[in-house]
């Protein structure tokens, strides 16, 4: 396995962690959801975009 495999795995685990935190926070509701819900969604989408960008670069370079 190359270093890129580990980087992608770590980023995917980060996406999963943010997703799970958002789901739990949404389930709890209240002020915490109103305060952090949108920030968690932006973080998740940003991490997903980073993973897709990295995968695209790796495919284009043939790695």
Backbone as JSON, one array per atom type, in Angstrom:
{
  "sequence": "XXXXXXXXXXXXXXXXXXXXXXXXXXXXXXXXXXXXXXXXXXXXXXXXXXXXXXXXXXXXXXX",
  "N": [[0.84, -1.18, 0.0], [0.44, 2.23, -0.74], [1.38, 5.55, 0.36], [-0.69, 7.19, -0.36], [-2.95, 5.6, -0.25], [-3.32, 5.36, 2.49], [-3.78, 8.04, 3.15], [-6.18, 8.58, 1.8], [-7.83, 6.72, 3.11], [-7.81, 7.75, 5.73], [-9.0, 10.26, 5.29], [-11.52, 9.41, 4.41], [-12.45, 8.17, 6.73], [-12.6, 10.43, 8.32], [-14.66, 11.8, 7.02], [-16.74, 10.01, 7.54], [-16.83, 10.21, 10.34], [-17.59, 12.91, 10.73], [-20.05, 12.84, 9.46], [-21.48, 11.01, 11.07], [-21.45, 12.42, 13.49], [-23.02, 14.6, 12.75], [-25.47, 13.34, 12.24], [-26.13, 12.31, 14.77], [-26.26, 14.71, 16.21], [-28.36, 15.94, 14.89], [-30.39, 14.22, 15.6], [-30.55, 14.67, 18.33], [-31.21, 17.36, 18.42], [-32.38, 20.7, 19.18], [-30.64, 23.58, 20.59], [-27.96, 23.05, 20.09], [-27.96, 21.67, 17.67], [-28.94, 23.67, 16.02], [-26.84, 25.45, 16.17], [-24.47, 24.06, 15.37], [-25.12, 22.36, 13.27], [-25.17, 23.2, 10.51], [-22.49, 23.88, 10.18], [-21.24, 21.39, 10.49], [-22.29, 20.1, 8.26], [-21.15, 21.59, 6.16], [-18.46, 21.02, 6.66], [-18.45, 18.25, 6.17], [-19.16, 18.11, 3.43], [-17.02, 19.51, 2.35], [-14.86, 17.85, 3.03], [-15.59, 15.57, 1.58], [-15.39, 16.6, -1.01], [-12.63, 17.07, -1.08], [-11.65, 14.44, -0.94], [-12.67, 13.42, -3.36], [-11.33, 15.09, -5.19], [-8.66, 14.38, -4.68], [-8.74, 11.65, -5.4], [-9.36, 11.92, -8.13], [-7.05, 13.24, -9.04], [-5.16, 11.25, -8.52], [-6.04, 9.2, -10.24], [-5.7, 10.47, -12.7], [-2.94, 10.76, -12.8], [-2.19, 8.18, -12.93], [-1.74, 6.51, -10.78]],
  "CA": [[0.0, 0.0, 0.0], [1.2, 3.47, -0.8], [0.98, 6.58, 1.31], [-1.97, 7.74, -0.81], [-4.01, 4.73, 0.26], [-3.55, 5.74, 3.88], [-4.36, 9.38, 3.17], [-7.59, 8.45, 1.4], [-8.53, 6.02, 4.18], [-7.97, 8.69, 6.84], [-10.0, 11.25, 4.89], [-12.84, 8.77, 4.4], [-12.86, 8.02, 8.13], [-12.98, 11.76, 8.78], [-16.0, 12.04, 6.46], [-17.67, 9.18, 8.31], [-16.96, 10.78, 11.68], [-18.39, 14.14, 10.66], [-21.41, 12.43, 9.1], [-22.11, 10.42, 12.25], [-21.67, 13.51, 14.45], [-24.17, 15.36, 12.26], [-26.7, 12.55, 12.43], [-26.42, 12.29, 16.21], [-26.65, 16.06, 16.6], [-29.7, 16.18, 14.34], [-31.31, 13.43, 16.41], [-30.71, 15.32, 19.63], [-31.94, 18.6, 18.15], [-32.18, 21.79, 20.12], [-29.75, 24.68, 20.27], [-26.7, 22.52, 19.55], [-28.19, 21.39, 16.26], [-29.06, 24.95, 15.32], [-25.54, 26.12, 16.16], [-23.4, 23.31, 14.72], [-25.6, 21.51, 12.18], [-24.72, 23.69, 9.21], [-21.03, 23.79, 10.15], [-20.89, 20.0, 10.24], [-22.62, 19.78, 6.87], [-20.12, 22.21, 5.33], [-17.23, 20.24, 6.86], [-18.6, 16.97, 5.48], [-19.11, 18.33, 1.98], [-15.64, 19.9, 2.02], [-14.03, 16.64, 3.1], [-15.94, 14.72, 0.43], [-14.78, 17.21, -2.19], [-11.19, 16.81, -1.02], [-11.44, 13.03, -1.3], [-12.9, 13.27, -4.8], [-10.24, 15.77, -5.88], [-7.47, 13.54, -4.54], [-8.93, 10.46, -6.23], [-9.25, 12.33, -9.53], [-5.63, 13.48, -9.33], [-4.46, 9.96, -8.55], [-6.41, 8.5, -11.46], [-5.1, 11.16, -13.85], [-1.51, 10.51, -12.83], [-2.0, 6.76, -13.17], [-1.28, 5.82, -9.57]],
  "C": [[0.88, 1.25, 0.0], [0.68, 4.46, 0.24], [-0.38, 7.16, 0.94], [-3.15, 6.9, -0.34], [-4.36, 5.09, 1.71], [-4.2, 7.11, 3.99], [-5.84, 9.32, 2.83], [-8.4, 7.76, 2.49], [-8.78, 6.96, 5.37], [-9.03, 9.73, 6.51], [-11.41, 10.65, 4.87], [-13.35, 8.53, 5.82], [-13.27, 9.36, 8.73], [-14.38, 12.13, 8.28], [-17.04, 11.26, 7.26], [-17.89, 9.75, 9.71], [-17.81, 12.03, 11.69], [-19.84, 13.81, 10.33], [-22.14, 11.88, 10.32], [-22.39, 11.49, 13.31], [-22.88, 14.34, 14.04], [-25.48, 14.64, 12.46], [-27.11, 12.53, 13.9], [-26.92, 13.66, 16.67], [-28.05, 16.39, 16.1], [-30.75, 15.42, 15.15], [-31.58, 14.06, 17.76], [-31.52, 16.6, 19.48], [-31.56, 19.71, 19.1], [-31.2, 22.84, 19.63], [-28.44, 24.19, 19.64], [-26.83, 22.23, 18.07], [-28.27, 22.68, 15.46], [-27.7, 25.63, 15.18], [-24.51, 25.39, 15.3], [-23.83, 22.49, 13.51], [-25.08, 21.93, 10.82], [-23.2, 23.61, 9.09], [-20.56, 22.36, 9.89], [-21.18, 19.6, 8.8], [-21.58, 20.36, 5.93], [-18.81, 21.44, 5.45], [-17.3, 18.91, 6.11], [-18.48, 17.13, 3.97], [-17.7, 18.72, 1.54], [-14.71, 18.7, 2.03], [-14.32, 15.71, 1.92], [-15.34, 15.28, -0.85], [-13.28, 16.99, -2.24], [-10.86, 15.38, -1.41], [-11.62, 12.84, -2.8], [-11.8, 13.93, -5.62], [-8.97, 14.93, -5.83], [-7.58, 12.28, -5.4], [-8.8, 10.79, -7.72], [-7.79, 12.56, -9.92], [-4.84, 12.17, -9.41], [-4.79, 9.16, -9.8], [-5.77, 9.14, -12.68], [-3.61, 10.92, -13.94], [-1.18, 9.03, -13.0], [-1.51, 6.0, -11.97], [-2.34, 4.94, -9.02]]
}
